[in-house]
Amino acid sequence: MAFLFFLVALSITLTFRVIADPCLGEFQLCSGSGECVLDDSLCGRCKKGQYLCPINQTVCVGSAEDYVKCPGLKGTHLDWSLSMEERLKYLANAATLQDKIGQMSNDAPAILQLGIPGYNWLNDDEHGVRESHATQFPDGCGLGASWSKRLLHDVGWVVGEEARALHNGFVHSGNRGHHQNGAGITMYAPNMNLVRDPRWGRAQEVYSEDPLLSAQLTYNFVSASQGNFSGKYLLAAACCKHYAAYDLESLPQSRVTFSAKVDSRNLWETYLPVFKACVRDAQAGHVMCSYNAINGVPTCGDPGLLNGVLRQQWKWEGFVVSDYDAWAMIASTHHYCPDLTCAAAVGLKAGLDQEGGGTGAVSALPKALDMKNVTKDDIDTSFKRLFRIRILLGMLDPPTMVPWNYFSNTSSESPAHVKLALQAGREAICLYKNNEAVLPLSTTISKIAVIGPSASQTDLLLGNYATHPDLGVVSILSGIESALGVKPPNITVNCTVEKNIDYFVQGQGGTASPSAEDCCIQCMLDPSCQYYTWYQGTCYKKQSDAGRQQSDGRISGKCLSKPSGSGKVVFSAGCSSVQCPDTSGFADAVRVADSADAIVVAIGLDQREESEGHDRSVIELPGQQGNLVSTLHKAHSDTPLIVVLVHGGTLGLGKVVDDADAIVDAWYPGMQGGNAIADVLFGKYNPAGRTPVTYYKATADLPPPGIMDPYPNGTNSHGLTYRFFNGEPQYPFGFGLSYTNFSYSDLKLNTSMPKACDVIGVSVTVKNTGSRDGDEVIQVYVKQPTATVPVPQIRLADFERVTITKGSSMTVQLVVQPDFHAVVYETENIYEGQIAVEKGPLEIYVGGGQPQFYTNHVNTTVMVQNTQMLDTC
């Protein structure tokens, strides 16, 4: 049975480009002569404004509309009236073997004799196009914390739209993205692996630890980013990555040598459901096989995983690309093959179609062909799969027939898109503690101290796989200033600037600062600072210019005047960096917080702590961050202390849980992160994010790295994720507070005795009983007390985020699908999943969180009437 996902209505306005130049679609403008061609080498053959025909390259037509008059199109791969199979068959017969193999790498060359321009398939557009003129949304962890299908749909649409719009702009200017990341419309997004272990360096990229939550968010992002329901042509092509059982970088060993030990239950219950949603239901254009092996077989060379599951079981028609150089790593790191010729054959035969990164494996295909390890038909199959996507994207059709060709790159980073980035940042924010309702703060506050190594940082808020946007990134400090009407300092107005000068003070400690401009701002916000010196990421604030001396590379200056509102917002980093190696900045932080009405401390992680290629060994806060919070709490025990967390993977918070009066989780909130955080702190927005992952108390709660079985084993694992963990979490999956309250009542089901394949309809009334409008995340959980095989102790079955005004009630409809209360029977071949819905009691709980942690829930039990294999439903 297919997942019953609900694609929300499109709420983003389509923005079409006004044609300022004559070239449309895959045609570029020749800078000198002004005609439209498919490659630089073809310039000079037509008059200004004309199009050079793709097959007969001696013929020019007058406009994009006249393209259909070009000779040689009829009956070829460029004939839009033919079926897909007819077009691909012609193309495979017309292209040379060298042409075909050349297309099986990221940076595919042109095949000019066939009217095919070059194309770079590499575009890491996970939470925004990886270009500066693009909107940067919260990283995956933040999007997951929103628990919002609509938000993921809207973000997906914008990412797809901006990918297409920027691609149009790049192509028109003659830049086809060769050796450039982010100029194409085949996106390496989203990352849909699960957070099995919070120490994973890429936990920041993905949506959650839960298969259903990740699956539904993925489905909406992929469907919208591809424009699946918007007509004949794909807007962009999304990628399901990393396939499969991939969730570690460096511990206990490198991902490129690691073999995940996975049984059939782990595979079908945990690791594959989100891919099923992406591949089978959302019909993503491509899948990326991962660096790791599964049970000794590299994923990029596993026929059971690629051809078996993807194509035979899920009937998928897209193409498979390897993660960077992972095809070659079948030989070079996994040593599954003795050489690249073997690796080339193993990958191709398994179902791999394109080599990401280098060309080591595909370059060996001619030799593999000579050795009869592969056939020309094998190569043709992959070649056709690649061009099927290019045809679906409209890249080989008349340019005026593809509506997406009219998108302008001027729509990227538009006011509407930036507004959505702000809303995404808001919806991501989770509130875990709010002692005595210290939040929201009043905007009439006399003085607020902003402390912490993350408070003034900008690009830190983007997370990974992001580029600093043209419109900049709003820091937490700047967001708070803006909320309070404080005009931000300007280095050209408020500070002098002297290069290669140092105001030297022996033994003085500094604070983290990304630039001299930021150091100036820090000085402006510190009433005792009159001079500053900046050097290599550290700001030194001074009371005088004593010790002035020449020093190469340093930038110093004097505070000329304090900005408007000076003294209302004061700042100290407290730590010299996110790593917070010592306590030398604590005294300054305590001093700055003197007489403040509230203290906001921003702490967490950065890309040095967690990143692709680097896992954390522990989950505790870096360095002395926890002690910074404790020091401020002891020094100013009567002042409300609000901790803001900026991170991807979850943290062991230790004493921070007790020392803080309020804890706000911002994740990596994107380009509008500072404004989003300020909106929550000052009550402009009522937080409703829910943690999409479990917050464990300490590293001791976790098993050794690399244990892929999430079930507790009674020896070295208490289990992983909320579905299996038998310890006490700090904050459970699905947890989050609000500035208002909700009650649940009137639980109704469409049946109390469902058959195995029935979708169980759930209806519940939710009332906002508080004094503020707000969002509530309704969560449905199920338990199976009589299952005949091991199953999760509890699992999410559905959810919905809704807005309810104060005093109002809403009846919400949800479903329990058979896929998410099915059980898995062990099989020798793990790819032959034996999945069944079993008869017996099914406990259903509905509320604002897991029933054991959320007392205001409603529940009932139904009796499933029969046992049936899921694939027969």
N, C-alpha and C positions, 0 to 999 in steps of 0.2 A: 504494500500500500504506500502510496506517495505521502510525504509529509503534507499536512494541510496548512500551508503557510498563507498568510494574508498580506498581500502587497498593498500598502496604504496608498491612498490617492496622491498623485503628484502635486506637491505644494510649492514647487519652485517654478517661477515664470521662465519660459523659454526666451532666450535672447538671441536673435539672429543678427548676423553681421551685415552691415551696409558695405557693399562691395566698393572699396576704395581703389583697388587695383583689378585688372581684368582677369587675373588667374584664379581658378577655382579648383577644388578637389586636390588631386595629387600633382597638379601642374604648378610649376614655379615660374616666377617672373625673371626674365633675363635682365640683369641690371643695366646693360648698355643698350640693347636693341629693343627691349620692352615687349617681346613676345612671350608666349606661355609654352613651356616645354617640360619634359619629364626628367631631364638631366642637363647639367651644365654643358656637357659636350655637344648638345644639340642646339645651343643658342646660335643666332645669326642666320637662320634659315627662313624666317618669316618676318613679316612687318609688325610694327608695334600693335599690340592688342590682339594679334592673331594667335591661334592655337596650332601647334605642330601635331599632325596626326600621329598616333602611336605606332601603327604598323607600317604604312607607307610614309616614310619620314621625308618625303619630298613634297608632300601636300600640306597646305595650310588652310585652315578655315577661319571664318571671321570672328567667331565668338564661342563661348562655352555652349550655348544653345545649338550651335552648328556642329558640335563634336559628333553628333549622331550621323552626320553626312560623310564622315571620314571613310575612305575606301579601306577594305580589308578587315573590317570588324565582323561581318556576317559569318556565322558558323565557327567562330573562334572562341577562345576563353574570354574575349572582350565583348561577346554577344550577350547582352543582358536578357535576351528573349529565350535563351537556352536554359535547360535545367542545370542544376548544380553539377550533377554527374557528367553531363555532356561537356560542360565547360572544363571540368577538371581532367577528363579523358583527353580532350584536345591538347590541353596544356602539357600534360605528361608526355604525350607523343611528340610535341613540338620542341620541348626543352632537351638540351643535351644532358648527359650524365653529370658533367662538370657543373652545369647550371643548377641541377637539382641538389647536388651536395652543397653547393655554395649557399643555398637558401636554408640549410639546416644549422645555421649558427646565428647568434644574436644580431650581428651587423651584416645583414644580407645584401649582397651587391645587386646592382641593376641587371636585368636581362633585356637590354635595349632592343634587340631584334624582335622581341615579343611585346614591346611596349610596356615593360614592367620596370618601374623606378626602384632604386635602392631603398632599403627600409631598416631601421634599427628597432628591434623588438623589445629592447631593454628599457623599462620605465617603472621605477620603484615608487608607485603612487599610492602608498598605503593609507595615509590619512591626509592626502593633499598631493597634487602633482609636484614632483621633485624639481621645481623650478622657482626662481625668485618671484616671478609674476604670477603667483598662484596663492590660493587660500590655504592656510595650514590649520587643520582641525586638531582637536585633542588626539593623542596617540591612542592605540587600540584599547589600552586599559581604561582610559577615560570614556571612550565611546561605549565600552562594555558596561561601565558603571551607570550609564544612563538608563539601561534596561528599556530602551525606547526603539521600537521597530520603525516608527515614523522618522525619528531622527536619523537612524542609519540609512533609511531610504533617501532622505533629503541630502545627507552628506554624500552618499553614493552617487546621486544624480549630479551634484556639483562637481565632484571629482571627475566623473565621466565627461561632463560638459566642458570643464576646463582643460582636460586632456585633449579633447577634440579641438577646442578653440585654439589652444596653444600649438597643437600639431598643424592646424591650418595656417597659423601665422608663421611658424617655422618653415613650412614647405613653401609658402608663397615668397618668402624672403630668400629661398635657395638653400636653407639649412634643413637637411633631412635627418638630422640627429645622429649622424655618424660619430661614434665615440662620445656620445652625449646621453645622459640619463634624464628622461623626462620629456622627450620631444615627440613621442609616439602615442598610439592609441591602443596598444596591447599592454595592459597594466599588470605588474607583478603585485597584485593586491586582490583581496585582503590576505593577511596572515591569519589563518584560522586554527592553528594548533592550540591545544589546551594548556593551561598552566597546571601541569602536574605538580611541579615543585616551584615555590616562589623564588628560589635562588637562581632560576633560569635567567640568563642575561637578556633574553628577548621576551620576557613576560610582559614588558611594556607594550609590545606590538599587538598583542592578541586580546580578544574580547573577554574571555572568562576561563574558569576551570570546568564549566558545566557543558555537556554536549548539547542540550536543548537550547539554552540561552545563546550559546555561540552559533548554533545552527540557524536560529531564527534571525539573529542580527546579520549573519553572513548572507542569508537568502535575500534580505531586503537591500543590503549594500550592493550585492552582485547584480540583482535584477534591475535596480535603478541605474547603476553605473553603466550597464550595458544597454539601457533603454529597451529592455526586453519586450515591453508592451507598447512600443511607440511606433511601430511600422515595420517595414521590410528590412531595414538596415540596422545593424548594431551601432550604438553610439560609441562604445569602446568595448574591448574584450577583457574581462576580468580573469584572474588566475587563482586557482585553489592551491594554496601552498601552506606547508611543505608536507608532501605526501610520502610517507606517513610515519606515525609514532616518533615524531621529532620534537624534542623539548629540552635539549641541553646543548651547551656550547663547548665547555672546557672541563667539566667535572662530571664523572671521575676521570674522563679522558676526552680527547678531542672528538668533536662531532663527526669528523671525517674518517675516523677509525672505529667509532662506537657501533656496536651491534645491539639493538634493543631486543631484549628477551620478552617476547609477547606471546601469550596464548590466544586462542580463538575468542575466549570470553573478553579479555582485555581489548582485543582488536575491535570487535563488533559492538561492545557495550560502551567503550570509551573513545577509542581513537578514530573510528570511521564515521560515526553518525554525522558530524559536521561536514565531512567531505561529501557524504551522500546528499546532503542538502544543497551544497554548492554545485556538485557535478550533475546529479540526476535531476534535481528540482529547479535550480536556478540556471542550469545549462551554461555554466561558465565556459569561456572560449578555450582556456587551457588550464593544465595542471602542472605544477612543478614538483618533480620528485626530489626527495630530500638527500642530505649528505650521509645519513646513517644507513646502516644495514638493519634488517629485521631477521632475527634468528640466523644470522650468518650470511644472508643474501643482500647485497646492496639494493636499496629500493629502486635505483635507476636501472637495475638489471634484473628485476624480479618479474617474470611473466605472469605469475599469479596475481600480483598486486596491480600491474598495469593493464595488460590485455585481459586478464581474468576478471578482476573486479570492475574496472572502469568500463571496459568495452563489452564484455560478454554479459556481466550481471546487470550493469547500470545502463547499457545500450547508449553510451556516450560517443559523440562523434568529433570531439575536439582533439587538440594535439597536446603532447607531453613534452615539456622542456626540463632540462636538468637544472638544478641549482648550479651556481657558478663552478664550472669545472668538475661537477660531480659525475658526469659521464666518464671523463678520463680517470676519475678516482676509483672506478671499478677495478682498475689495475694499480694505480699509483699509491693509494692509501689502504684500500681494503684488501688488495692483493688477491681478489677473487679471480682475476685473470693475470696471466704472466706479462702481457704487453697490451699496447693500445689497439692493435689490430683485433685481438680477442675482445677487448672492452667495447670496441665499436660494434662488433657483431652481436655481443650479448645484449647491449643496450637496445639496438635496433630490433632484434628478434623479440625482446621483452615488451616492446611497445613504445620506446622512446623515439621522439621525432626531431628534437632540436637540442643542440648543445649550448647551454648558457655559459657565458664567460669566454673561454678560449676556443680553439678549434682542434685540439689535440686528438679527440676521438673521431670527429667527422672527417678529418684529414686522412684518417686511416681506413676509411670505408672503401676506397678503390682497391687497396690491398686485400681487404676482407672479401671483396667481390671476386678478385682474382683467385683467392683461395677457396672460393665457393662456400664461404661461411655465411654469406648473405646473397640475396638475389637482387636483380634489377627491380623486380616487383616489390620487394621490401622497401627499397629506396623510393619507388614511385608512391607507395602507400603513405609514407611520411611526407613527401613532397605535396601530395594532394591534401593531406590534413592541414598543412600550413596555409595553402592557398584557399582552402575552404573558408578559413577565418578572414583572409584578406578580401574575398568576395563578399562575405557577409557584412564586412565593414564598409562596403561600397568602394573599395580602393581601385577596383578594376571596371567600374561602371561609369556611364556618362556623368560628368561632374554635376550637372544640374538636377539629376535624378535623386541625389543623396541630400536630404534636407540638412544633415549635420554639417555639410560643407559650407553652409552659410553662417556658422558660428564664428564670431570674431574673438580674437584674443583680447579685445578691449573688455569683454565680459568677465575675464578672469580677475579675481580679487576685487570684484564689484562691491558696492555698498551692501547689496542684498546678500552676497556670499559672506562678507565679513560679519554681517549681522547674524548669519547662521552659525559662523564660528563662535561668536559670543554666546549664542543660545546653546550650542553644543558644550562649551566650557561650563556654562551654568548647570546644564542637566547632568553633567558628569560628577559634580561635586557631592560628596557624601558627608553627612554630619554624624559623628560617632558619639560625641559627648557634648552636653550643653548644661553644665551644672548651674542650677538656680537661674536658668534662662538668661545667661550672660549675653547670649546672642539672640537677636541681632543688636548691634551697637547703634547708638544714636549718631546721626550726622552732625549733631550740635556738640559733639564731644570736644572738650577743650584741648586735649593733647593725647596723641596716640604714639606709642613707640613701636616702630617696626624693626624687628631684630632678625638675624639669621643669615646664613650664607646663601640661601636661595631667594632672599627677598628682593634684591635689586637685579637679579639675573634675568636675561631675556631669552636667548636661544635655549637655555636649559628647559624652559617651559614647553618646548616643541617636542621633546623626546627624540627618538631616533628616526632615521629615514625622512628627514625634513630639511628644507632649505629656508634660510632667513628670508621672509617675504619682503617685497618692496615697501609695503606699508608698515613694516616693523612688527615687533612683538611687545605687548604691554606687560611690563613687570608687575609683580605684586605691589611693590612700593609705588609705582606710577598709578596703578589702579586705585589704591587707597587715597593717594593725593587727589586724583580726579574726583573720586566720590565725595571728598570733603571740600572741593573747590579750591584746592591749593594749586597755584600755578607752578608747574615743574621748572626747576632751574635750567638755565641755558648757559653752556660753557662760554659762548661768545659774548654773553651779557654779564654774567655773574662772576666770572673768573678770569684772571690773567693766565696766559699759557707761556711757559718758558721751557724750551726743549734742551735736553742735556744738562739740566740743573737739578740738584737734590738739596732739600732742606734736611740735612742729616742730623739724626738724633740717635746716639749710641744705644743699641739694644731695643729700639722701639719696634713693637709688633704692628702688623698691618691687618687689613681685612680684604677679603676677596673682592675683586673689581675687574670687570672685563675690559675696561678702557679708561683713558684719562677723563673722558666725558662723564663716565659713571663716578669716578673718584671726585670730580667737581661736585656732582650731585650729593654724594655722601657728605662732603664738607658743608655744602649749603644746608643740609638737613641736621647738622650738628651745631647747636648754638655755641659750643666752645671752640669750634674749628675756624681758624683764620687762614691757614695755608695748607697746601696738600702736595704730596709727591706720589706719582704713580710709576710703577715699574713691574713689568712682567706679570700682570694679573693681580697685583697687590696694591692697595691704596693705604697711604700713611697720612693720617690727619695730624695737623700741627697747630699749636697755639701761637707760634711765632716763626719768623724766618731765620732764627738762630741756626748756625751750622750750614748756611748756604754755601754750596760748593759745586764745582763743575763735575758732572758724572754722566758719561755717555749712556744713552738709551732711556734715561729717566725724564719724566715730564713733571714739572712743578708749576704752581701758580698760587695766586692770592685770591681770597674770597673778597670781591669788591662790594657786593651788596647781597642781602638776603632776599629771596623771592617773596612774592605776595603770600601771606599766610604762614610765613616762617615761624616755626615753633609749635605749630599745630601738629605737624607730622615730623617726628625725629627718627633717625636711623642709625643703627650700628650693625655690622655684619656679625660681630661676636666671634666668628671663626674666620681664619684666613682662607678657607675653601670649604667645599662640601665635605671634604675628608676630615675637617676639623681636627688637626693633629695635636693641638694643645689648647690650653686655657688662657693664653696670653691676651685674647681679646675680650674675655669675660668682664673684666673691670669696666671697660669702656661701654659694654652693653648695659651693665647695671647702672652706670652713671647716666647714660642716655635715657634710660627708663625712669629716672627719678621724676616724681610728680606727674607721671603719665596717668591718664584715666583708664587706659587699657594697653596691654602689650600683645602684639601679634608676633609670633616667632615662626619663621618659615624654615623648615628643615627637610631632609629626605635624602635622595640619591641623585646621581648624575651619570653621564655616560662613561666616566671613569670607574664607577662602581658597578654598573650593569650595562651590557652592550652586546651586540652580535660578536661572538667569539670569546666572550668573557662572562662566566657565571660567578655569582657571589659564593663564598664558602660559608658565610653566616648571614642571618637575616637581621641581626641587631643593627641599630643605628650606627652610622660610621663615626669613628673617632670619639670625640667628646661632645657630640651633639646632644645626647641625653643629659649630660652634665650641664650644658648651657641652659637647658630648660629648668633643671633643678636649681641652678644658681639663681636664675631670675625669680623662681618661685619663692625661694628662701629670702631673697633680698626685698621682694615686693609682694609679700604674701596676701596683702589686702587689695591688690590690683588684679582685675580679671586678666588671666593669662590664656590666650588663644593660640593653639598650635595649628599651623597649616602644613600639611604633608604634600611634598612634591616628589613624585617617584613613579616607577612602574611596578616592579615586584613588591609584594607586601613586606612589612617591617615588623620586627620584634620590638615593640615600643618600650618595654620595661617600665621604669618609674614615670615616664611621660604620661601614662594613662592616669596616674594619681595626681601628678603635679599640675597638669593642665586643667583649666576650668572648662575649656571647650576644645574639641579636636575636629578639624575640618580637613577632609581628604580631597585634594585637587587633582591627584594623579599628575600626568603631564598634560596641561589643559589647553595647549595650542596658542595661537597668535594673540587671542583676546583673553588669555588666561588671567592676567592681572585684573581686568575689568570684571570678569566673571566672579573671581574670588571676592572682590570688593562688593559686588552686588549681593552676595550671600552674607558677608560680614555685616553689612549695614541694612539688610532686610529688604532690599529692592527685589530680591528673588528668594523664594522660599525653597531651600534645598530638598531634593527628593531622590538623589542618587542612592543606589544600593551597591554595596561591595559585591563585585562579580567573582570574587575569590575569597578564600578563607584567610583571615588574619590569625596566624599561629602566634603563640606567646613568645616562643624562643626557638632557636635552632635545635634544641634538644627534643622538640616535638616532632622533628622530621627524621626520616630514615636516611641512611647514607645515600649520596647522590647516585643516580643511575638505576635505581630500582623502578622498573616500569610497571610493576603490578601494584595498582592503587589499594588493593585489599590489605588489611592488617594481617601480619603473619605470625604474631605471637613471639617473635624473637627480636628483630631489629626494626620493625615498622608498626606504628600505631594506625597505619592507613593514611591515604592522601586524598585531599579534597573533602568537601563536606559529605559527599556520598559514602565515604568509607572511614574517615577519621574518627577514632573512638576516644579521643582526648577532649579537653575543654578549650575551645578557641578563644582568642581575645575578642575578635568580632566575627560572628558567623557569616557565611555566605548569605547574601540577600539582606544584610542588615543596613539600616540607615535611619536617622531621625529626621524630624521635620519641625517647623515652627508652628504646626497645627497638629491635630489628632484626628484619627479616623476610627470608625466602628464598622463591624461586619454583621450582617444578619441575612435571614431569608435565603439560605442556601437551597438551591433546587437543582436536580439532575433530570435529564431527559429519560433516564431509565435507572432502575435499581438492580436489574438483572441483565446486564449487557452480554451479548455474544462476544466471542474473542475478537472479532474483527470490527466491532462497533466503535464508532467515535462517540465518546461520552460527552454530552453537552452539559456545561456547568453554568449556572446563573447565580449571582450573588449581589446583594445590595450593600453598597459602601457609602457611608455618610461622613462628611467632614464635620466633626463635632467641635472644632476649635474656632479661633477668632480670625484666622487668616485663610485666604484662598491658597490652594496648594495642590501639588501632584501626589498621587499615591501609586505605588507599584503593587498591584494585586498579584500574588504568587500562589500557584496551585502545586501542591506536593502530593506524592503517592508513596504508600508503603505496601509491601507484599509479604504478609506474615507467614504464608504457607508455601512459598515458592519451593520447588523441588531441587533447585540448584542454587548456588550462591548468587545473591543479587545485592545491589546497593541498599544500605540501611534506609535510605530515603532518597527520592529524586524529584527534581523539578519536572512538572508535566505541562505547565503553561504559565504565561504571565501577561500582564498588560499594564502599561503606564497611562494613567488618565488624570485629567485636571478636574477638580471638584471645588466649587466655590464654597465659602464658609456657610455652614448651616444647611447645605444642600446634600441630596442623596443621588446616587447613580446606580442603576442596575447594569452590571457588567457581564458580558457573555464570554465564556472561555471553553476550552475543550481539553479532554484527555484522550490523546491518540494512542492506538495500540502499540506503535513503535516505542513509546516511552514508558510502557510497563511490560514490555516483552522480556523474556529471559533467553540466555544463550547457553546452548548445550555444547560441551567441548567436542571438537573434532580434531583428527590427526592433521588434516590439511587446514591450516587456520583460515585460509581464504574461502573455504566452503562453509560459510556461516550457517549454523542450524539454529534459527531464532524462532521462538514460539511465544504466543500469548497463552498463559496457563489459566485453567479454571481455578476458582477459589476466591476468597475475599480480597478486595482491593480497597485499602483505606485512602480516602481523599480528604485533604486539608486545604483550606483556603484562608489566606490572611495576608498581612503585610510582611511576612517573613516565615522562616521555618517554624513549625508548630512548637518545637521544644524550646524555642527562644522567644516566640511571639505569642503571648497568652491570649490576645484578642482575636483568635481565629475561630472559624467554624469548620465542622468536619462531619463526615458520614462514611458509610461503608457500603460498597456494592458487591454483588456476587457474580463474578464472571462465570458464564454457564458452561463453557467448553474449552478445551485446549486445541489450538490450531497453529500450524506453521505460518509465520508472518508472510512469507512470500506467496502464500495462496490467498491472502486477503485481497 
